Amino acid sequence: MPAIKLKTKVSDRILEKALDGLEAEKALEAGEAKAEEPAFNERLRPPSRLLPGLIGLIADIKATGEQTVADNDPQEEKRRTQDASKAMKTLPAAERIAAGHGYDSVMIGEGHVRDIDSLARDMDAFWRECVREKDWDMAHEANDLLARLTLVESESWH
């Protein structure tokens, strides 16, 4: 069975931005930076309260993505790709996933230490924060990542 290869370009960029924000927050706490400094404000996105969940989500996917296998049936693999494509293009899909109403448990793996529902809610909150900040590129990528990482296996997607 072929492994599903997840694209990590988006997640790498978001993780890098999240880690930059974490470093900036630590510098503020240590008195090495001021909150008013433009460099600090630019680096402190996404919001610090979402960083642990966001970083955990990305780390989880990177750790398990290469181990995930698709059915040996090429048609099934094609259908899953189409479902993921639909999910990536619709906010309702992301909201459904974030609400815990459906995701492919195979994508995360058994015995995983993180709760995918809470991580998906964190990612959804991050998306909303990006929209409030009018950071459209990051909002699009956050929604894309959320949908890409939580493929829904449901008849409602056809």
Secondary structure, DSSP 4 states (H G I P E B T S, - for coil): -PBPPPP-HHHHHHHHHHHHHHHHHHHHHTTSS-TTSHHHHHH--S-GGGHHHHHHHHHHHHHHHTT-B--S-HHHHHHHHHHHHHHHT-HHHHHHHHTTS---GGGT-TT-SS-HHHHHHHHHHHHHHHHHTT-HHHHHHHHHHHHHHS----GGG-
